[in-house]
Amino acid sequence: MTFGEKLSAFAELVVKIGVNIQQGQYLLINTSTDTLPFTREVVKKAYEAGAGRVHVNLTDDVFERAFFENATVEELEKFPRWIVEQRQELIDRHGAFLWIDAADPDLLKGIDVKKISTHQKAAGTALAGYRKAVMNDDVAWSIVAVPSQEWAAKVFPSLPEEKQMDALWDAIFQTVRIGEGDAVQAWREHVANLEKRAAMLNEKRYKKLHYKAPGTDLTIELPDKHIWLTGGSKSPQGVTFIANMPTEEVYTMPAKYGVNGTVSNTKPLAYKGNIIDQFSLTFEKGKIIKAHAEVGNDLLQQLITADEGSGYLGEVALVPHESPISSSNILYYNTLFDENASNHLAIGEAYPTCYEGGRTLEEGQLEALGINTSITHEDFMIGSAQMDIDGELADGTLEPIFRNGSWAF
């Protein structure tokens, strides 16, 4: 396939499998100027698939950096009402959201972390209704990524500049199964395989997970009514969609107060235009009681204190070390990819869909059941070829889930 054919196939995949656009449905795309050629292709494919209207919100790295460099604290504490209302209208219309990411992992390097944290808190509070709709799968949504020169240079620093973009494009095409036959059908088969794995875990009804690896000795209790899910989701209208492309994970929620021990990251966390790395978190009765990062420690401290829930976990995800993304040995500095190369956890909000009947519950009801709520949800990678995970059954019996980073069954 030529590059143009691959680009077109990727756009079709995003429209038909990612957000799975329906006849007359509205689509809101949030992206940056770095993605314009691909975004234009997605817009065309969406209309061809029957979209009623497609709207694109464009930002730019220069715009974003300039805002944080110059904004006052008072301005950072605000959040535009029109953004909230735009997203709410799309939710009311049963529309679909698509993010096309090309962010520079170092975009906000050097910016005062208090500025970043203040803006994040304001946005998280203002967009609470939107976040609930997404976390509940009340709307179809998907996140994909395409290269920017800054991002490609970060991933492939040893290549000549003129080859970096091509290298990242090739890597991304491979992760989303473009260039090897019918990508739409390949994705349907891939999600079906993940669903089989989730079904096996749901049959086990583990009450705890025990993690062991260098720098990690962690126990995570699971709620009685937890559900293991995959990247394949379904809206209340019965429309299936893929929230993350690529996706290799099977995930559920922890019991908010049932996490104890220490865990260390194994890949850098690209967060708000900065890198957090070489960090460990220690938990006691669910809460982070100790945290330190060799790189980006101030930002890590801001992240875990954004609100009460950001000091607890909200997601437990299993990804074998030999996943296609991990096997590529490429460090993407982008959570969308790196989390699908590694077992990971998430700080903050839990997905209510991971609890039986959770989609219909309000925040207070979720908290009463020991399900974490927060304005944050940030994945970080902990997996490696040295990680073992045991599942504890209701009678206390331990059985292997992962050995040496791979599925044990």
PATORKOL-177886 format. One record per residue (C-alpha): residue in one letter; x, y, z. Coordinates in pm, whole numbers, plus 50000, padded with zeros to 5 digits. Example, Ala and Ser with C-alpha at 12.3 -4.5 7.8 and 13.67 -1.06 7.14 Angstrom:
{site A; {51230; 49550; 50780}}
{site S; {51367; 49894; 50714}}
***
This chain:
{site M; {50000; 50000; 50000}}
{site T; {50112; 50355; 49931}}
{site F; {50126; 50608; 50214}}
{site G; {49810; 50773; 50080}}
{site E; {49629; 50439; 50078}}
{site K; {49738; 50368; 50435}}
{site L; {49626; 50714; 50547}}
{site S; {49286; 50658; 50388}}
{site A; {49255; 50311; 50541}}
{site F; {49343; 50449; 50886}}
{site A; {49082; 50723; 50855}}
{site E; {48820; 50467; 50750}}
{site L; {48916; 50247; 51046}}
{site V; {48875; 50536; 51289}}
{site V; {48532; 50624; 51148}}
{site K; {48392; 50271; 51110}}
{site I; {48551; 50096; 51410}}
{site G; {48681; 50373; 51639}}
{site V; {48375; 50597; 51678}}
{site N; {48155; 50381; 51450}}
{site I; {47969; 50682; 51314}}
{site Q; {47595; 50635; 51259}}
{site Q; {47358; 50783; 51002}}
{site G; {47291; 51148; 51082}}
{site Q; {47517; 51144; 51390}}
{site Y; {47721; 51450; 51486}}
{site L; {48097; 51411; 51534}}
{site L; {48323; 51646; 51730}}
{site I; {48695; 51616; 51658}}
{site N; {48949; 51772; 51894}}
{site T; {49297; 51789; 51745}}
{site S; {49589; 52015; 51648}}
{site T; {49720; 52175; 51333}}
{site D; {49989; 51905; 51312}}
{site T; {49724; 51650; 51213}}
{site L; {49545; 51839; 50935}}
{site P; {49610; 51602; 50639}}
{site F; {49484; 51305; 50838}}
{site T; {49200; 51499; 51000}}
{site R; {49075; 51610; 50657}}
{site E; {49066; 51246; 50551}}
{site V; {48870; 51152; 50865}}
{site V; {48616; 51429; 50801}}
{site K; {48559; 51305; 50445}}
{site K; {48523; 50945; 50559}}
{site A; {48280; 51049; 50834}}
{site Y; {48052; 51227; 50590}}
{site E; {48072; 50933; 50350}}
{site A; {47967; 50707; 50637}}
{site G; {47657; 50921; 50697}}
{site A; {47760; 51175; 50963}}
{site G; {47511; 51458; 50994}}
{site R; {47772; 51717; 51084}}
{site V; {48142; 51708; 51166}}
{site H; {48301; 51988; 51365}}
{site V; {48676; 52021; 51423}}
{site N; {48830; 52208; 51718}}
{site L; {49188; 52296; 51628}}
{site T; {49466; 52396; 51863}}
{site D; {49838; 52443; 51800}}
{site D; {50146; 52379; 52011}}
{site V; {50258; 52741; 51976}}
{site F; {49914; 52862; 52090}}
{site E; {49913; 52621; 52383}}
{site R; {50263; 52710; 52500}}
{site A; {50195; 53084; 52468}}
{site F; {49883; 53052; 52684}}
{site F; {50065; 52883; 52971}}
{site E; {50362; 53118; 52948}}
{site N; {50145; 53429; 52974}}
{site A; {49819; 53340; 53150}}
{site T; {49759; 53481; 53496}}
{site V; {49661; 53257; 53787}}
{site E; {49316; 53419; 53778}}
{site E; {49274; 53320; 53413}}
{site L; {49398; 52967; 53475}}
{site E; {49133; 52926; 53743}}
{site K; {48863; 52988; 53480}}
{site F; {48738; 52754; 53210}}
{site P; {48543; 52870; 52903}}
{site R; {48172; 52800; 52933}}
{site W; {48136; 52762; 52556}}
{site I; {48358; 52453; 52562}}
{site V; {48140; 52296; 52832}}
{site E; {47821; 52378; 52641}}
{site Q; {47957; 52252; 52310}}
{site R; {48040; 51913; 52459}}
{site Q; {47710; 51895; 52646}}
{site E; {47513; 51960; 52328}}
{site L; {47694; 51674; 52158}}
{site I; {47614; 51446; 52453}}
{site D; {47247; 51550; 52435}}
{site R; {47245; 51470; 52061}}
{site H; {47402; 51125; 52121}}
{site G; {47696; 51238; 51910}}
{site A; {48051; 51101; 51903}}
{site F; {48383; 51242; 52023}}
{site L; {48718; 51185; 51855}}
{site W; {49060; 51300; 51973}}
{site I; {49345; 51295; 51724}}
{site D; {49664; 51344; 51923}}
{site A; {50004; 51458; 51798}}
{site A; {50128; 51625; 52115}}
{site D; {50492; 51707; 52177}}
{site P; {50577; 51519; 52502}}
{site D; {50791; 51815; 52610}}
{site L; {50546; 52089; 52507}}
{site L; {50515; 52247; 52854}}
{site K; {50862; 52167; 52983}}
{site G; {50980; 52452; 53205}}
{site I; {50629; 52586; 53272}}
{site D; {50550; 52635; 53642}}
{site V; {50379; 52313; 53753}}
{site K; {50136; 52516; 53964}}
{site K; {50007; 52678; 53646}}
{site I; {49953; 52338; 53486}}
{site S; {49785; 52203; 53798}}
{site T; {49557; 52507; 53836}}
{site H; {49439; 52476; 53477}}
{site Q; {49388; 52101; 53511}}
{site K; {49173; 52146; 53822}}
{site A; {48960; 52415; 53658}}
{site A; {48906; 52203; 53347}}
{site G; {48833; 51890; 53548}}
{site T; {48572; 52066; 53759}}
{site A; {48401; 52243; 53467}}
{site L; {48388; 51928; 53255}}
{site A; {48253; 51697; 53525}}
{site G; {47935; 51621; 53330}}
{site Y; {48126; 51550; 53012}}
{site R; {48376; 51330; 53199}}
{site K; {48091; 51130; 53350}}
{site A; {47937; 51072; 53007}}
{site V; {48269; 50946; 52870}}
{site M; {48355; 50730; 53173}}
{site N; {48003; 50578; 53158}}
{site D; {48023; 50518; 52780}}
{site D; {47708; 50729; 52744}}
{site V; {47854; 50850; 52414}}
{site A; {48077; 50691; 52153}}
{site W; {48434; 50817; 52181}}
{site S; {48779; 50728; 52059}}
{site I; {49140; 50846; 52085}}
{site V; {49398; 50797; 51810}}
{site A; {49734; 50958; 51738}}
{site V; {49937; 51064; 51436}}
{site P; {50292; 51203; 51420}}
{site S; {50415; 51557; 51465}}
{site Q; {50777; 51645; 51396}}
{site E; {50845; 51722; 51763}}
{site W; {50696; 51394; 51878}}
{site A; {50875; 51193; 51607}}
{site A; {51208; 51351; 51706}}
{site K; {51149; 51245; 52067}}
{site V; {51074; 50884; 51968}}
{site F; {51350; 50847; 51705}}
{site P; {51630; 51086; 51810}}
{site S; {51902; 50881; 51638}}
{site L; {51742; 50903; 51294}}
{site P; {51805; 51190; 51050}}
{site E; {51535; 51454; 51088}}
{site E; {51394; 51387; 50742}}
{site K; {51331; 51020; 50834}}
{site Q; {51177; 51061; 51179}}
{site M; {50819; 51132; 51065}}
{site D; {50817; 50836; 50825}}
{site A; {50946; 50607; 51100}}
{site L; {50673; 50712; 51342}}
{site W; {50404; 50683; 51074}}
{site D; {50521; 50329; 50997}}
{site A; {50518; 50236; 51366}}
{site I; {50168; 50376; 51419}}
{site F; {50029; 50204; 51110}}
{site Q; {50162; 49876; 51246}}
{site T; {50003; 49924; 51590}}
{site V; {49660; 49985; 51435}}
{site R; {49692; 49697; 51188}}
{site I; {49709; 49908; 50871}}
{site G; {49885; 49759; 50569}}
{site E; {49819; 49392; 50635}}
{site G; {49488; 49314; 50466}}
{site D; {49145; 49427; 50582}}
{site A; {49213; 49639; 50891}}
{site V; {48844; 49665; 50982}}
{site Q; {48807; 49287; 50993}}
{site A; {49142; 49247; 51172}}
{site W; {49019; 49478; 51446}}
{site R; {48695; 49289; 51486}}
{site E; {48892; 48967; 51535}}
{site H; {49137; 49135; 51772}}
{site V; {48863; 49272; 51998}}
{site A; {48691; 48931; 51998}}
{site N; {49014; 48775; 52129}}
{site L; {49041; 49035; 52405}}
{site E; {48678; 48968; 52499}}
{site K; {48759; 48599; 52547}}
{site R; {49037; 48692; 52789}}
{site A; {48804; 48925; 52982}}
{site A; {48541; 48650; 53002}}
{site M; {48796; 48412; 53156}}
{site L; {48888; 48668; 53423}}
{site N; {48523; 48741; 53497}}
{site E; {48462; 48370; 53555}}
{site K; {48745; 48359; 53811}}
{site R; {48598; 48630; 54039}}
{site Y; {48934; 48706; 54198}}
{site K; {48909; 48902; 54520}}
{site K; {49269; 49028; 54511}}
{site L; {49564; 49065; 54275}}
{site H; {49921; 49029; 54405}}
{site Y; {50198; 49201; 54203}}
{site K; {50569; 49119; 54235}}
{site A; {50853; 49273; 54031}}
{site P; {51171; 49472; 54095}}
{site G; {51057; 49779; 54291}}
{site T; {50701; 49647; 54312}}
{site D; {50525; 49452; 54588}}
{site L; {50159; 49544; 54568}}
{site T; {49822; 49395; 54661}}
{site I; {49503; 49522; 54499}}
{site E; {49161; 49418; 54627}}
{site L; {48880; 49397; 54368}}
{site P; {48515; 49482; 54445}}
{site D; {48276; 49186; 54466}}
{site K; {48086; 49308; 54159}}
{site H; {48384; 49411; 53948}}
{site I; {48376; 49351; 53572}}
{site W; {48675; 49298; 53343}}
{site L; {48634; 49492; 53017}}
{site T; {48828; 49553; 52696}}
{site G; {48873; 49843; 52456}}
{site G; {48549; 49741; 52286}}
{site S; {48264; 49945; 52436}}
{site K; {47895; 49997; 52368}}
{site S; {47684; 50312; 52401}}
{site P; {47330; 50308; 52550}}
{site Q; {47203; 50309; 52190}}
{site G; {47380; 49978; 52133}}
{site V; {47658; 50123; 51915}}
{site T; {47993; 49951; 51959}}
{site F; {48310; 50163; 51951}}
{site I; {48679; 50139; 52038}}
{site A; {48785; 50401; 52292}}
{site N; {49161; 50364; 52233}}
{site M; {49330; 50274; 51908}}
{site P; {49559; 50086; 51958}}
{site T; {49434; 49874; 52246}}
{site E; {49579; 49556; 52394}}
{site E; {49439; 49572; 52747}}
{site V; {49188; 49396; 52967}}
{site Y; {49093; 49617; 53262}}
{site T; {48877; 49656; 53571}}
{site M; {48857; 49872; 53885}}
{site P; {49021; 49831; 54227}}
{site A; {48842; 49861; 54558}}
{site K; {48924; 50220; 54657}}
{site Y; {49051; 50134; 55006}}
{site G; {49198; 49794; 54920}}
{site V; {49539; 49883; 54773}}
{site N; {49852; 49821; 54983}}
{site G; {50223; 49815; 54910}}
{site T; {50462; 49981; 54668}}
{site V; {50470; 50000; 54289}}
{site S; {50736; 50142; 54056}}
{site N; {50692; 50267; 53701}}
{site T; {50868; 50097; 53411}}
{site K; {50807; 50355; 53137}}
{site P; {50805; 50736; 53145}}
{site L; {50470; 50906; 53194}}
{site A; {50406; 51188; 52946}}
{site Y; {50173; 51419; 53139}}
{site K; {50060; 51770; 53049}}
{site G; {50352; 51838; 52816}}
{site N; {50611; 51707; 53063}}
{site I; {50780; 51379; 53151}}
{site I; {50746; 51207; 53491}}
{site D; {50983; 50913; 53532}}
{site Q; {51168; 50686; 53775}}
{site F; {50894; 50708; 54035}}
{site S; {50742; 50486; 54299}}
{site L; {50414; 50508; 54488}}
{site T; {50341; 50353; 54828}}
{site F; {49980; 50279; 54925}}
{site E; {49816; 50216; 55258}}
{site K; {49445; 50129; 55267}}
{site G; {49417; 50259; 54913}}
{site K; {49572; 50600; 54963}}
{site I; {49910; 50710; 54830}}
{site I; {50111; 50784; 55143}}
{site K; {50450; 50823; 54975}}
{site A; {50549; 50926; 54624}}
{site H; {50873; 51034; 54465}}
{site A; {50999; 51075; 54109}}
{site E; {51356; 51131; 54000}}
{site V; {51218; 51319; 53697}}
{site G; {50918; 51550; 53728}}
{site N; {50861; 51506; 54100}}
{site D; {50687; 51843; 54147}}
{site L; {50436; 51757; 53875}}
{site L; {50382; 51411; 54024}}
{site Q; {50297; 51571; 54360}}
{site Q; {50050; 51805; 54191}}
{site L; {49890; 51513; 54006}}
{site I; {49827; 51300; 54316}}
{site T; {49687; 51592; 54516}}
{site A; {49457; 51744; 54250}}
{site D; {49160; 51634; 54462}}
{site E; {49082; 51368; 54722}}
{site G; {49034; 51095; 54463}}
{site S; {49363; 51161; 54285}}
{site G; {49541; 51003; 54581}}
{site Y; {49379; 50667; 54504}}
{site L; {49369; 50424; 54212}}
{site G; {49084; 50394; 53962}}
{site E; {49196; 50133; 53709}}
{site V; {49382; 49802; 53693}}
{site A; {49485; 49693; 53342}}
{site L; {49659; 49378; 53222}}
{site V; {49874; 49378; 52908}}
{site P; {50125; 49100; 52828}}
{site H; {50486; 49206; 52788}}
{site E; {50497; 49039; 52446}}
{site S; {50216; 49258; 52310}}
{site P; {50289; 49389; 51957}}
{site I; {50369; 49737; 52086}}
{site S; {50603; 49608; 52355}}
{site S; {50772; 49374; 52109}}
{site S; {50851; 49667; 51881}}
{site N; {51086; 49801; 52154}}
{site I; {50971; 50154; 52074}}
{site L; {50917; 50398; 52361}}
{site Y; {50646; 50634; 52238}}
{site Y; {50637; 50888; 52523}}
{site N; {50261; 50879; 52468}}
{site T; {50031; 50696; 52707}}
{site L; {49797; 50581; 52429}}
{site F; {50076; 50357; 52300}}
{site D; {50294; 50293; 52604}}
{site E; {50002; 50172; 52817}}
{site N; {49933; 49908; 52552}}
{site A; {50286; 49777; 52588}}
{site S; {50267; 49724; 52962}}
{site N; {50058; 49632; 53262}}
{site H; {49937; 49962; 53400}}
{site L; {49735; 50132; 53670}}
{site A; {49551; 50462; 53671}}
{site I; {49546; 50732; 53935}}
{site G; {49202; 50886; 53992}}
{site E; {48855; 50815; 53857}}
{site A; {48732; 50457; 53813}}
{site Y; {48519; 50354; 53517}}
{site P; {48166; 50290; 53655}}
{site T; {48119; 50044; 53367}}
{site C; {48362; 49812; 53552}}
{site Y; {48102; 49756; 53826}}
{site E; {47773; 49570; 53787}}
{site G; {47505; 49838; 53752}}
{site G; {47763; 50114; 53792}}
{site R; {47656; 50315; 53487}}
{site T; {47333; 50425; 53658}}
{site L; {47493; 50534; 53986}}
{site E; {47567; 50890; 54094}}
{site E; {47903; 50999; 54236}}
{site G; {47793; 50969; 54600}}
{site Q; {47658; 50619; 54540}}
{site L; {47983; 50512; 54376}}
{site E; {48188; 50643; 54666}}
{site A; {47964; 50462; 54914}}
{site L; {48049; 50137; 54734}}
{site G; {48422; 50206; 54755}}
{site I; {48456; 50314; 54391}}
{site N; {48693; 50604; 54339}}
{site T; {48580; 50933; 54184}}
{site S; {48810; 51218; 54085}}
{site I; {48872; 51496; 53835}}
{site T; {49178; 51298; 53720}}
{site H; {49235; 50969; 53543}}
{site E; {49598; 50916; 53453}}
{site D; {49746; 50582; 53345}}
{site F; {50104; 50489; 53433}}
{site M; {50302; 50186; 53323}}
{site I; {50432; 49923; 53566}}
{site G; {50476; 49605; 53360}}
{site S; {50795; 49428; 53257}}
{site A; {50927; 49084; 53165}}
{site Q; {51005; 49039; 53537}}
{site M; {50651; 49091; 53665}}
{site D; {50449; 48811; 53828}}
{site I; {50082; 48853; 53919}}
{site D; {49878; 48610; 54129}}
{site G; {49501; 48610; 54162}}
{site E; {49350; 48532; 54500}}
{site L; {49024; 48336; 54488}}
{site A; {48740; 48369; 54738}}
{site D; {48878; 48082; 54947}}
{site G; {49223; 48238; 54967}}
{site T; {49382; 48014; 54705}}
{site L; {49645; 48187; 54491}}
{site E; {49685; 48105; 54125}}
{site P; {49917; 48258; 53863}}
{site I; {49778; 48514; 53619}}
{site F; {50110; 48648; 53488}}
{site R; {50454; 48491; 53495}}
{site N; {50758; 48676; 53365}}
{site G; {50534; 48941; 53218}}
{site S; {50312; 48702; 53019}}
{site W; {49973; 48538; 53068}}
{site A; {50001; 48222; 53276}}
{site F; {49677; 48074; 53138}}
***
